Amino acid sequence: MIRWLGLLCCSLLLVGSLQARTFSYQQATVITQRGVEIPVEVSDTPAKRQQGLSDRPQLKPG
């Protein structure tokens, strides 16, 4: 029983650490034909695209 409990705790720690990934995004600015500048973050890997906007505390206005 204790062995199973230890295995369960280790599994939960492993899963938790996998979900706590932090990505570094390259910054860029897109300039429209009308001259409007739009700051963007480049999602250049499948993992970053899968992460999307999740786990963001907030988005900047605009």
C-alpha distances in whole Angstrom, upper triangle without the diagonal:
4,5,5,6,9,10,11,13,14,15,17,19,20,21,23,25,26,27,29,32,35,38,42,44,48,50,54,56,58,61,63,66,67,66,63,60,57,54,51,48,48,44,45,42,40,37,39,41,37,36,40,40,37,35,39,40,43,46,49,52,54
4,5,5,6,9,10,11,12,14,15,17,18,20,21,23,25,26,27,30,33,36,40,43,46,49,52,55,57,60,62,65,66,65,62,59,55,52,50,46,46,43,44,41,39,36,38,40,37,36,39,39,36,34,38,38,42,45,48,51,53
4,5,5,6,9,10,11,12,14,16,17,18,20,21,23,25,26,28,32,35,38,41,44,47,50,53,55,59,60,64,65,63,61,58,54,51,48,45,44,41,42,38,37,34,36,38,35,34,38,38,35,33,37,38,41,44,47,50,52
4,5,5,6,9,10,10,12,14,15,16,18,20,21,23,24,27,30,33,37,39,43,46,49,52,53,57,58,62,63,61,58,56,52,49,46,43,43,39,40,36,34,32,34,36,32,32,35,36,33,31,35,36,39,42,45,48,50
4,5,5,6,9,10,11,12,14,15,16,18,20,21,23,26,29,32,35,38,42,44,47,50,52,55,57,61,61,60,57,54,51,48,45,42,42,39,39,36,34,31,33,35,32,31,34,35,31,29,33,33,37,40,43,46,48
4,5,5,6,9,10,11,12,14,15,17,19,20,21,24,27,30,34,37,40,43,46,49,51,54,56,60,61,59,56,53,50,47,44,40,40,37,38,35,33,30,32,34,31,30,33,34,31,29,32,33,37,39,42,46,48
4,5,5,6,9,10,11,12,14,15,17,19,20,22,26,29,32,35,38,41,44,47,49,53,54,58,59,57,54,52,48,45,42,39,38,35,35,32,30,27,30,32,29,28,31,32,29,28,31,32,36,38,42,45,47
4,5,5,6,9,10,11,12,14,15,17,19,21,25,28,31,34,37,40,43,46,47,51,52,56,57,55,52,50,46,43,40,37,37,34,34,31,29,26,29,30,27,26,29,30,27,25,29,30,33,36,39,42,44
4,5,5,6,9,10,11,12,14,16,17,19,23,26,29,32,36,38,41,44,46,50,51,55,56,54,51,48,45,42,39,36,36,33,34,31,29,26,28,30,27,25,29,29,26,24,27,28,32,34,37,41,43
4,5,5,6,9,10,11,12,14,16,18,21,24,27,30,34,37,40,43,45,48,50,54,55,53,50,47,44,41,38,34,34,31,32,29,27,24,26,28,25,24,28,29,25,24,27,28,32,34,37,40,42
4,5,5,6,9,10,11,13,14,17,20,23,26,29,33,35,38,41,43,47,48,52,53,51,48,46,42,39,36,33,32,29,30,26,25,22,24,26,23,22,25,26,23,22,25,27,30,33,36,39,41
4,5,5,6,9,10,11,12,15,19,22,25,28,31,34,37,40,41,45,46,50,51,49,46,44,40,37,34,31,31,28,29,26,24,21,23,25,22,20,24,24,21,19,23,24,27,30,33,36,38
4,6,5,6,9,10,11,13,17,20,23,26,30,32,35,38,40,44,45,49,50,48,45,42,39,36,33,30,30,27,28,25,24,20,22,24,22,20,23,24,21,19,22,23,27,29,32,35,37
4,5,5,6,9,10,12,15,18,22,24,28,31,34,37,39,42,44,48,49,47,44,41,38,35,32,28,28,25,25,22,21,18,20,22,20,18,22,23,20,19,22,24,27,29,32,35,37
4,5,5,6,9,11,15,17,21,23,27,29,32,35,37,40,42,45,47,45,42,39,36,33,30,27,26,23,24,21,19,16,18,20,17,16,19,20,17,16,20,21,25,27,30,33,35
4,5,5,6,9,13,16,19,22,26,28,31,34,36,39,41,44,45,44,41,38,34,31,29,25,25,23,24,21,20,16,18,20,17,15,19,19,16,14,17,18,22,24,27,31,33
4,5,5,7,11,14,17,20,23,26,29,32,34,38,40,43,44,43,40,37,33,30,27,24,24,21,22,20,19,15,16,19,17,15,18,19,16,14,17,19,22,24,27,31,33
4,6,6,10,12,16,18,22,25,28,31,32,36,38,41,43,41,38,35,32,29,26,22,22,19,19,16,15,12,14,16,14,12,16,17,15,14,17,19,22,24,27,30,31
4,6,9,11,15,17,21,23,26,29,31,34,36,39,40,39,36,33,29,27,24,21,20,18,19,16,15,11,13,15,12,10,13,14,11,10,14,16,19,21,24,27,28
4,6,10,13,16,20,22,25,28,30,33,35,39,40,38,35,32,28,25,23,19,20,17,19,17,17,13,13,16,14,11,14,14,12,9,12,14,17,19,22,26,27
4,6,10,13,16,19,22,25,27,31,33,36,37,36,33,30,26,23,20,17,17,14,16,14,14,10,10,13,12,9,13,13,12,10,12,15,18,19,21,25,26
4,7,10,13,16,19,22,24,28,30,34,35,33,30,27,23,20,18,14,14,13,14,13,14,11,10,13,13,10,12,12,11,10,11,13,16,17,19,23,24
4,6,10,12,16,19,21,25,27,31,32,30,27,24,21,17,15,11,11,9,11,10,12,9,7,11,11,9,11,11,12,11,12,15,16,16,18,22,23
4,7,9,13,16,19,22,25,29,30,27,25,22,19,15,13,9,9,9,10,11,13,11,9,12,14,12,12,13,14,14,13,16,17,16,17,21,22
4,6,10,13,15,19,21,25,26,24,22,18,15,12,9,6,6,7,8,10,13,12,8,11,13,12,11,12,14,14,13,16,16,15,16,19,19
4,7,10,13,16,19,23,24,22,20,16,14,11,8,6,5,8,9,11,15,14,11,13,16,15,14,15,17,18,16,19,19,17,17,20,19
4,7,10,13,16,20,21,18,16,13,11,7,6,5,6,10,11,14,17,17,14,15,18,17,15,15,18,18,16,19,18,15,15,17,17
4,7,10,13,16,18,15,14,10,8,6,5,6,7,11,12,16,19,19,16,16,20,19,17,17,20,21,19,21,19,17,16,17,16
4,6,10,13,14,11,10,6,5,4,6,9,10,14,15,19,21,22,19,19,22,21,18,18,22,23,20,22,20,17,15,16,14
4,6,10,11,9,8,6,5,6,7,10,11,14,16,20,22,23,19,19,22,22,19,19,23,24,22,24,21,18,16,17,14
4,7,8,6,5,5,6,9,11,14,15,18,20,23,25,27,23,22,26,25,22,22,26,27,25,26,24,20,18,18,15
4,5,5,5,7,8,11,13,16,17,20,21,25,27,28,25,23,27,26,23,23,27,29,26,28,25,21,19,18,15
4,5,7,10,12,15,16,20,20,23,24,28,30,31,28,27,30,30,27,27,30,32,30,31,28,25,23,22,18
4,6,9,11,15,17,21,22,25,27,30,32,33,30,28,31,31,28,27,31,33,30,31,28,24,22,20,17
4,6,9,13,15,19,20,24,25,29,31,32,28,27,31,30,27,26,30,31,28,29,26,23,20,19,16
4,6,10,13,16,18,21,24,27,29,30,26,25,28,27,24,23,26,28,25,26,23,19,16,15,12
4,7,10,13,15,19,21,24,26,27,23,23,26,25,22,21,24,25,22,24,21,17,15,14,11
4,6,10,12,16,18,21,23,23,20,19,22,21,18,17,20,22,19,20,17,14,12,12,9
4,7,10,13,16,19,21,21,17,17,20,19,16,15,19,19,16,18,16,12,11,12,10
4,6,9,12,15,17,17,14,14,17,15,13,12,16,17,15,17,15,12,11,13,12
4,6,9,12,14,14,10,11,14,13,11,11,14,15,13,16,15,12,13,15,14
4,6,9,12,12,9,9,13,12,11,12,15,17,15,19,18,16,16,19,18
4,6,8,8,5,6,9,9,8,10,13,15,15,18,18,16,18,20,19
4,7,9,7,7,11,12,11,14,16,18,18,22,22,20,21,24,23
4,5,5,6,9,10,11,14,15,17,18,22,22,21,23,26,25
4,5,5,6,9,10,14,14,17,18,22,22,22,24,26,26
4,5,5,6,9,12,12,14,15,19,20,20,23,25,26
4,5,5,6,9,10,12,13,17,17,17,19,22,22
4,5,5,9,10,13,14,18,18,17,19,22,21
4,5,9,9,12,14,17,18,18,21,23,23
4,6,6,8,10,14,15,15,18,21,21
4,6,9,9,13,13,12,15,18,18
4,7,6,10,9,9,12,14,15
4,5,9,10,11,14,17,18
4,6,9,11,14,17,19
4,5,7,10,14,16
4,7,10,13,16
4,7,9,12
4,6,9
4,6
4
